Amino acid sequence: MQLIKEVQNLSSDEALDFYENMFNALADKIRLKIMHEINKSPDKNLCVCDLEEILGLKQSKLSYHLKKLVNANLLIPEKHGTWNYYRINEKQVQFVLSEDTCCKIF
């Protein structure tokens, strides 16, 4: 899995699409709650079953939001037996939210 997408090799339009995808994934209250709950967990990862209980969401709705975060490389899924665990991709988050993100596009 690619941890940090290299934006330097992209055209301006491709770079803007990259950032649009990242910020779109973060621009949702439920997805922000998911990131928050994972971040505050002791091991910095949570099972999908724990997220269901904490957030009070059905598995299908939670899976939709987790997929958006995984596709944006903001979460890293790990399979442990029959359960999926998720942890935050710290490097990707730091890269996307760095001070000079917008300035480097153009």
Phi and psi in radians as a Rosetta constraint file:
Dihedral C 1 N 2 CA 2 C 2 CIRCULARHARMONIC -1.328 0.35
Dihedral N 2 CA 2 C 2 N 3 CIRCULARHARMONIC 2.102 0.35
Dihedral C 2 N 3 CA 3 C 3 CIRCULARHARMONIC -1.392 0.35
Dihedral N 3 CA 3 C 3 N 4 CIRCULARHARMONIC -0.757 0.35
Dihedral C 3 N 4 CA 4 C 4 CIRCULARHARMONIC -2.291 0.35
Dihedral N 4 CA 4 C 4 N 5 CIRCULARHARMONIC 2.159 0.35
Dihedral C 4 N 5 CA 5 C 5 CIRCULARHARMONIC -1.353 0.35
Dihedral N 5 CA 5 C 5 N 6 CIRCULARHARMONIC 2.327 0.35
Dihedral C 5 N 6 CA 6 C 6 CIRCULARHARMONIC -1.361 0.35
Dihedral N 6 CA 6 C 6 N 7 CIRCULARHARMONIC 1.963 0.35
Dihedral C 6 N 7 CA 7 C 7 CIRCULARHARMONIC -1.503 0.35
Dihedral N 7 CA 7 C 7 N 8 CIRCULARHARMONIC -0.406 0.35
Dihedral C 7 N 8 CA 8 C 8 CIRCULARHARMONIC -1.042 0.35
Dihedral N 8 CA 8 C 8 N 9 CIRCULARHARMONIC -0.524 0.35
Dihedral C 8 N 9 CA 9 C 9 CIRCULARHARMONIC -1.573 0.35
Dihedral N 9 CA 9 C 9 N 10 CIRCULARHARMONIC 0.071 0.35
Dihedral C 9 N 10 CA 10 C 10 CIRCULARHARMONIC -1.728 0.35
Dihedral N 10 CA 10 C 10 N 11 CIRCULARHARMONIC 2.676 0.35
Dihedral C 10 N 11 CA 11 C 11 CIRCULARHARMONIC -1.222 0.35
Dihedral N 11 CA 11 C 11 N 12 CIRCULARHARMONIC 2.935 0.35
Dihedral C 11 N 12 CA 12 C 12 CIRCULARHARMONIC -1.012 0.35
Dihedral N 12 CA 12 C 12 N 13 CIRCULARHARMONIC -0.757 0.35
Dihedral C 12 N 13 CA 13 C 13 CIRCULARHARMONIC -1.137 0.35
Dihedral N 13 CA 13 C 13 N 14 CIRCULARHARMONIC -0.708 0.35
Dihedral C 13 N 14 CA 14 C 14 CIRCULARHARMONIC -1.160 0.35
Dihedral N 14 CA 14 C 14 N 15 CIRCULARHARMONIC -0.682 0.35
Dihedral C 14 N 15 CA 15 C 15 CIRCULARHARMONIC -1.133 0.35
Dihedral N 15 CA 15 C 15 N 16 CIRCULARHARMONIC -0.721 0.35
Dihedral C 15 N 16 CA 16 C 16 CIRCULARHARMONIC -1.129 0.35
Dihedral N 16 CA 16 C 16 N 17 CIRCULARHARMONIC -0.680 0.35
Dihedral C 16 N 17 CA 17 C 17 CIRCULARHARMONIC -1.085 0.35
Dihedral N 17 CA 17 C 17 N 18 CIRCULARHARMONIC -0.714 0.35
Dihedral C 17 N 18 CA 18 C 18 CIRCULARHARMONIC -1.018 0.35
Dihedral N 18 CA 18 C 18 N 19 CIRCULARHARMONIC -0.889 0.35
Dihedral C 18 N 19 CA 19 C 19 CIRCULARHARMONIC -1.201 0.35
Dihedral N 19 CA 19 C 19 N 20 CIRCULARHARMONIC -0.605 0.35
Dihedral C 19 N 20 CA 20 C 20 CIRCULARHARMONIC -1.057 0.35
Dihedral N 20 CA 20 C 20 N 21 CIRCULARHARMONIC -0.755 0.35
Dihedral C 20 N 21 CA 21 C 21 CIRCULARHARMONIC -1.085 0.35
Dihedral N 21 CA 21 C 21 N 22 CIRCULARHARMONIC -0.765 0.35
Dihedral C 21 N 22 CA 22 C 22 CIRCULARHARMONIC -1.093 0.35
Dihedral N 22 CA 22 C 22 N 23 CIRCULARHARMONIC -0.902 0.35
Dihedral C 22 N 23 CA 23 C 23 CIRCULARHARMONIC -1.226 0.35
Dihedral N 23 CA 23 C 23 N 24 CIRCULARHARMONIC -0.532 0.35
Dihedral C 23 N 24 CA 24 C 24 CIRCULARHARMONIC -1.112 0.35
Dihedral N 24 CA 24 C 24 N 25 CIRCULARHARMONIC -0.725 0.35
Dihedral C 24 N 25 CA 25 C 25 CIRCULARHARMONIC -1.116 0.35
Dihedral N 25 CA 25 C 25 N 26 CIRCULARHARMONIC -0.560 0.35
Dihedral C 25 N 26 CA 26 C 26 CIRCULARHARMONIC -1.556 0.35
Dihedral N 26 CA 26 C 26 N 27 CIRCULARHARMONIC -0.188 0.35
Dihedral C 26 N 27 CA 27 C 27 CIRCULARHARMONIC -1.580 0.35
Dihedral N 27 CA 27 C 27 N 28 CIRCULARHARMONIC 0.846 0.35
Dihedral C 27 N 28 CA 28 C 28 CIRCULARHARMONIC -2.586 0.35
Dihedral N 28 CA 28 C 28 N 29 CIRCULARHARMONIC 2.322 0.35
Dihedral C 28 N 29 CA 29 C 29 CIRCULARHARMONIC -1.061 0.35
Dihedral N 29 CA 29 C 29 N 30 CIRCULARHARMONIC -0.724 0.35
Dihedral C 29 N 30 CA 30 C 30 CIRCULARHARMONIC -1.147 0.35
Dihedral N 30 CA 30 C 30 N 31 CIRCULARHARMONIC -0.752 0.35
Dihedral C 30 N 31 CA 31 C 31 CIRCULARHARMONIC -1.172 0.35
Dihedral N 31 CA 31 C 31 N 32 CIRCULARHARMONIC -0.620 0.35
Dihedral C 31 N 32 CA 32 C 32 CIRCULARHARMONIC -1.144 0.35
Dihedral N 32 CA 32 C 32 N 33 CIRCULARHARMONIC -0.667 0.35
Dihedral C 32 N 33 CA 33 C 33 CIRCULARHARMONIC -1.107 0.35
Dihedral N 33 CA 33 C 33 N 34 CIRCULARHARMONIC -0.724 0.35
Dihedral C 33 N 34 CA 34 C 34 CIRCULARHARMONIC -1.026 0.35
Dihedral N 34 CA 34 C 34 N 35 CIRCULARHARMONIC -0.853 0.35
Dihedral C 34 N 35 CA 35 C 35 CIRCULARHARMONIC -1.068 0.35
Dihedral N 35 CA 35 C 35 N 36 CIRCULARHARMONIC -0.738 0.35
Dihedral C 35 N 36 CA 36 C 36 CIRCULARHARMONIC -1.090 0.35
Dihedral N 36 CA 36 C 36 N 37 CIRCULARHARMONIC -0.824 0.35
Dihedral C 36 N 37 CA 37 C 37 CIRCULARHARMONIC -1.125 0.35
Dihedral N 37 CA 37 C 37 N 38 CIRCULARHARMONIC -0.695 0.35
Dihedral C 37 N 38 CA 38 C 38 CIRCULARHARMONIC -1.150 0.35
Dihedral N 38 CA 38 C 38 N 39 CIRCULARHARMONIC -0.747 0.35
Dihedral C 38 N 39 CA 39 C 39 CIRCULARHARMONIC -1.109 0.35
Dihedral N 39 CA 39 C 39 N 40 CIRCULARHARMONIC -0.638 0.35
Dihedral C 39 N 40 CA 40 C 40 CIRCULARHARMONIC -1.532 0.35
Dihedral N 40 CA 40 C 40 N 41 CIRCULARHARMONIC -0.083 0.35
Dihedral C 40 N 41 CA 41 C 41 CIRCULARHARMONIC -1.234 0.35
Dihedral N 41 CA 41 C 41 N 42 CIRCULARHARMONIC 2.587 0.35
Dihedral C 41 N 42 CA 42 C 42 CIRCULARHARMONIC -0.991 0.35
Dihedral N 42 CA 42 C 42 N 43 CIRCULARHARMONIC -0.693 0.35
Dihedral C 42 N 43 CA 43 C 43 CIRCULARHARMONIC -1.642 0.35
Dihedral N 43 CA 43 C 43 N 44 CIRCULARHARMONIC 0.044 0.35
Dihedral C 43 N 44 CA 44 C 44 CIRCULARHARMONIC 1.048 0.35
Dihedral N 44 CA 44 C 44 N 45 CIRCULARHARMONIC 0.482 0.35
Dihedral C 44 N 45 CA 45 C 45 CIRCULARHARMONIC -2.650 0.35
Dihedral N 45 CA 45 C 45 N 46 CIRCULARHARMONIC 2.660 0.35
Dihedral C 45 N 46 CA 46 C 46 CIRCULARHARMONIC -2.413 0.35
Dihedral N 46 CA 46 C 46 N 47 CIRCULARHARMONIC 2.569 0.35
Dihedral C 46 N 47 CA 47 C 47 CIRCULARHARMONIC -1.357 0.35
Dihedral N 47 CA 47 C 47 N 48 CIRCULARHARMONIC 2.593 0.35
Dihedral C 47 N 48 CA 48 C 48 CIRCULARHARMONIC -1.036 0.35
Dihedral N 48 CA 48 C 48 N 49 CIRCULARHARMONIC -0.562 0.35
Dihedral C 48 N 49 CA 49 C 49 CIRCULARHARMONIC -1.141 0.35
Dihedral N 49 CA 49 C 49 N 50 CIRCULARHARMONIC -0.652 0.35
Dihedral C 49 N 50 CA 50 C 50 CIRCULARHARMONIC -1.184 0.35
Dihedral N 50 CA 50 C 50 N 51 CIRCULARHARMONIC -0.721 0.35
Dihedral C 50 N 51 CA 51 C 51 CIRCULARHARMONIC -1.110 0.35
Dihedral N 51 CA 51 C 51 N 52 CIRCULARHARMONIC -0.674 0.35
Dihedral C 51 N 52 CA 52 C 52 CIRCULARHARMONIC -0.995 0.35
Dihedral N 52 CA 52 C 52 N 53 CIRCULARHARMONIC -0.824 0.35
Dihedral C 52 N 53 CA 53 C 53 CIRCULARHARMONIC -1.205 0.35
Dihedral N 53 CA 53 C 53 N 54 CIRCULARHARMONIC -0.813 0.35
Dihedral C 53 N 54 CA 54 C 54 CIRCULARHARMONIC -1.087 0.35
Dihedral N 54 CA 54 C 54 N 55 CIRCULARHARMONIC -0.790 0.35
Dihedral C 54 N 55 CA 55 C 55 CIRCULARHARMONIC -1.591 0.35
Dihedral N 55 CA 55 C 55 N 56 CIRCULARHARMONIC -0.207 0.35
Dihedral C 55 N 56 CA 56 C 56 CIRCULARHARMONIC 1.156 0.35
Dihedral N 56 CA 56 C 56 N 57 CIRCULARHARMONIC 0.631 0.35
Dihedral C 56 N 57 CA 57 C 57 CIRCULARHARMONIC -1.909 0.35
Dihedral N 57 CA 57 C 57 N 58 CIRCULARHARMONIC 2.602 0.35
Dihedral C 57 N 58 CA 58 C 58 CIRCULARHARMONIC -1.260 0.35
Dihedral N 58 CA 58 C 58 N 59 CIRCULARHARMONIC 2.678 0.35
Dihedral C 58 N 59 CA 59 C 59 CIRCULARHARMONIC -1.001 0.35
Dihedral N 59 CA 59 C 59 N 60 CIRCULARHARMONIC -0.685 0.35
Dihedral C 59 N 60 CA 60 C 60 CIRCULARHARMONIC -1.138 0.35
Dihedral N 60 CA 60 C 60 N 61 CIRCULARHARMONIC -0.744 0.35
Dihedral C 60 N 61 CA 61 C 61 CIRCULARHARMONIC -1.216 0.35
Dihedral N 61 CA 61 C 61 N 62 CIRCULARHARMONIC -0.716 0.35
Dihedral C 61 N 62 CA 62 C 62 CIRCULARHARMONIC -1.109 0.35
Dihedral N 62 CA 62 C 62 N 63 CIRCULARHARMONIC -0.728 0.35
Dihedral C 62 N 63 CA 63 C 63 CIRCULARHARMONIC -1.050 0.35
Dihedral N 63 CA 63 C 63 N 64 CIRCULARHARMONIC -0.687 0.35
Dihedral C 63 N 64 CA 64 C 64 CIRCULARHARMONIC -1.024 0.35
Dihedral N 64 CA 64 C 64 N 65 CIRCULARHARMONIC -0.827 0.35
Dihedral C 64 N 65 CA 65 C 65 CIRCULARHARMONIC -1.222 0.35
Dihedral N 65 CA 65 C 65 N 66 CIRCULARHARMONIC -0.683 0.35
Dihedral C 65 N 66 CA 66 C 66 CIRCULARHARMONIC -1.111 0.35
Dihedral N 66 CA 66 C 66 N 67 CIRCULARHARMONIC -0.690 0.35
Dihedral C 66 N 67 CA 67 C 67 CIRCULARHARMONIC -1.083 0.35
Dihedral N 67 CA 67 C 67 N 68 CIRCULARHARMONIC -0.725 0.35
Dihedral C 67 N 68 CA 68 C 68 CIRCULARHARMONIC -1.062 0.35
Dihedral N 68 CA 68 C 68 N 69 CIRCULARHARMONIC -0.749 0.35
Dihedral C 68 N 69 CA 69 C 69 CIRCULARHARMONIC -1.231 0.35
Dihedral N 69 CA 69 C 69 N 70 CIRCULARHARMONIC -0.639 0.35
Dihedral C 69 N 70 CA 70 C 70 CIRCULARHARMONIC -1.212 0.35
Dihedral N 70 CA 70 C 70 N 71 CIRCULARHARMONIC -0.762 0.35
Dihedral C 70 N 71 CA 71 C 71 CIRCULARHARMONIC -1.095 0.35
Dihedral N 71 CA 71 C 71 N 72 CIRCULARHARMONIC -0.472 0.35
Dihedral C 71 N 72 CA 72 C 72 CIRCULARHARMONIC -1.532 0.35
Dihedral N 72 CA 72 C 72 N 73 CIRCULARHARMONIC 0.092 0.35
Dihedral C 72 N 73 CA 73 C 73 CIRCULARHARMONIC 1.058 0.35
Dihedral N 73 CA 73 C 73 N 74 CIRCULARHARMONIC 0.432 0.35
Dihedral C 73 N 74 CA 74 C 74 CIRCULARHARMONIC -1.554 0.35
Dihedral N 74 CA 74 C 74 N 75 CIRCULARHARMONIC -0.432 0.35
Dihedral C 74 N 75 CA 75 C 75 CIRCULARHARMONIC -2.139 0.35
Dihedral N 75 CA 75 C 75 N 76 CIRCULARHARMONIC 2.579 0.35
Dihedral C 75 N 76 CA 76 C 76 CIRCULARHARMONIC -2.000 0.35
Dihedral N 76 CA 76 C 76 N 77 CIRCULARHARMONIC 2.064 0.35
Dihedral C 76 N 77 CA 77 C 77 CIRCULARHARMONIC -1.461 0.35
Dihedral N 77 CA 77 C 77 N 78 CIRCULARHARMONIC 2.530 0.35
Dihedral C 77 N 78 CA 78 C 78 CIRCULARHARMONIC -2.382 0.35
Dihedral N 78 CA 78 C 78 N 79 CIRCULARHARMONIC 2.286 0.35
Dihedral C 78 N 79 CA 79 C 79 CIRCULARHARMONIC -1.633 0.35
Dihedral N 79 CA 79 C 79 N 80 CIRCULARHARMONIC 2.215 0.35
Dihedral C 79 N 80 CA 80 C 80 CIRCULARHARMONIC -2.195 0.35
Dihedral N 80 CA 80 C 80 N 81 CIRCULARHARMONIC 1.747 0.35
Dihedral C 80 N 81 CA 81 C 81 CIRCULARHARMONIC 1.165 0.35
Dihedral N 81 CA 81 C 81 N 82 CIRCULARHARMONIC -2.136 0.35
Dihedral C 81 N 82 CA 82 C 82 CIRCULARHARMONIC -1.653 0.35
Dihedral N 82 CA 82 C 82 N 83 CIRCULARHARMONIC -0.067 0.35
Dihedral C 82 N 83 CA 83 C 83 CIRCULARHARMONIC -1.883 0.35
Dihedral N 83 CA 83 C 83 N 84 CIRCULARHARMONIC 2.551 0.35
Dihedral C 83 N 84 CA 84 C 84 CIRCULARHARMONIC -1.705 0.35
Dihedral N 84 CA 84 C 84 N 85 CIRCULARHARMONIC 2.322 0.35
Dihedral C 84 N 85 CA 85 C 85 CIRCULARHARMONIC -1.970 0.35
Dihedral N 85 CA 85 C 85 N 86 CIRCULARHARMONIC 2.618 0.35
Dihedral C 85 N 86 CA 86 C 86 CIRCULARHARMONIC -2.236 0.35
Dihedral N 86 CA 86 C 86 N 87 CIRCULARHARMONIC 2.429 0.35
Dihedral C 86 N 87 CA 87 C 87 CIRCULARHARMONIC -2.312 0.35
Dihedral N 87 CA 87 C 87 N 88 CIRCULARHARMONIC 2.720 0.35
Dihedral C 87 N 88 CA 88 C 88 CIRCULARHARMONIC -1.348 0.35
Dihedral N 88 CA 88 C 88 N 89 CIRCULARHARMONIC 2.377 0.35
Dihedral C 88 N 89 CA 89 C 89 CIRCULARHARMONIC -1.474 0.35
Dihedral N 89 CA 89 C 89 N 90 CIRCULARHARMONIC 1.532 0.35
Dihedral C 89 N 90 CA 90 C 90 CIRCULARHARMONIC -0.979 0.35
Dihedral N 90 CA 90 C 90 N 91 CIRCULARHARMONIC -0.724 0.35
Dihedral C 90 N 91 CA 91 C 91 CIRCULARHARMONIC -1.127 0.35
Dihedral N 91 CA 91 C 91 N 92 CIRCULARHARMONIC -0.702 0.35
Dihedral C 91 N 92 CA 92 C 92 CIRCULARHARMONIC -1.158 0.35
Dihedral N 92 CA 92 C 92 N 93 CIRCULARHARMONIC -0.764 0.35
Dihedral C 92 N 93 CA 93 C 93 CIRCULARHARMONIC -1.095 0.35
Dihedral N 93 CA 93 C 93 N 94 CIRCULARHARMONIC -0.789 0.35
Dihedral C 93 N 94 CA 94 C 94 CIRCULARHARMONIC -1.089 0.35
Dihedral N 94 CA 94 C 94 N 95 CIRCULARHARMONIC -0.707 0.35
Dihedral C 94 N 95 CA 95 C 95 CIRCULARHARMONIC -1.112 0.35
Dihedral N 95 CA 95 C 95 N 96 CIRCULARHARMONIC -0.826 0.35
Dihedral C 95 N 96 CA 96 C 96 CIRCULARHARMONIC -1.187 0.35
Dihedral N 96 CA 96 C 96 N 97 CIRCULARHARMONIC -0.602 0.35
Dihedral C 96 N 97 CA 97 C 97 CIRCULARHARMONIC -1.727 0.35
Dihedral N 97 CA 97 C 97 N 98 CIRCULARHARMONIC 0.252 0.35
Dihedral C 97 N 98 CA 98 C 98 CIRCULARHARMONIC -1.177 0.35
Dihedral N 98 CA 98 C 98 N 99 CIRCULARHARMONIC 2.727 0.35
Dihedral C 98 N 99 CA 99 C 99 CIRCULARHARMONIC -1.015 0.35
Dihedral N 99 CA 99 C 99 N 100 CIRCULARHARMONIC -0.669 0.35
Dihedral C 99 N 100 CA 100 C 100 CIRCULARHARMONIC -1.733 0.35
Dihedral N 100 CA 100 C 100 N 101 CIRCULARHARMONIC 0.366 0.35
Dihedral C 100 N 101 CA 101 C 101 CIRCULARHARMONIC -0.947 0.35
Dihedral N 101 CA 101 C 101 N 102 CIRCULARHARMONIC -0.969 0.35
Dihedral C 101 N 102 CA 102 C 102 CIRCULARHARMONIC -1.196 0.35
Dihedral N 102 CA 102 C 102 N 103 CIRCULARHARMONIC -0.583 0.35
Dihedral C 102 N 103 CA 103 C 103 CIRCULARHARMONIC -1.209 0.35
Dihedral N 103 CA 103 C 103 N 104 CIRCULARHARMONIC -0.484 0.35
Dihedral C 103 N 104 CA 104 C 104 CIRCULARHARMONIC -1.396 0.35
Dihedral N 104 CA 104 C 104 N 105 CIRCULARHARMONIC -0.276 0.35
Dihedral C 104 N 105 CA 105 C 105 CIRCULARHARMONIC -1.176 0.35
Dihedral N 105 CA 105 C 105 N 106 CIRCULARHARMONIC -0.734 0.35
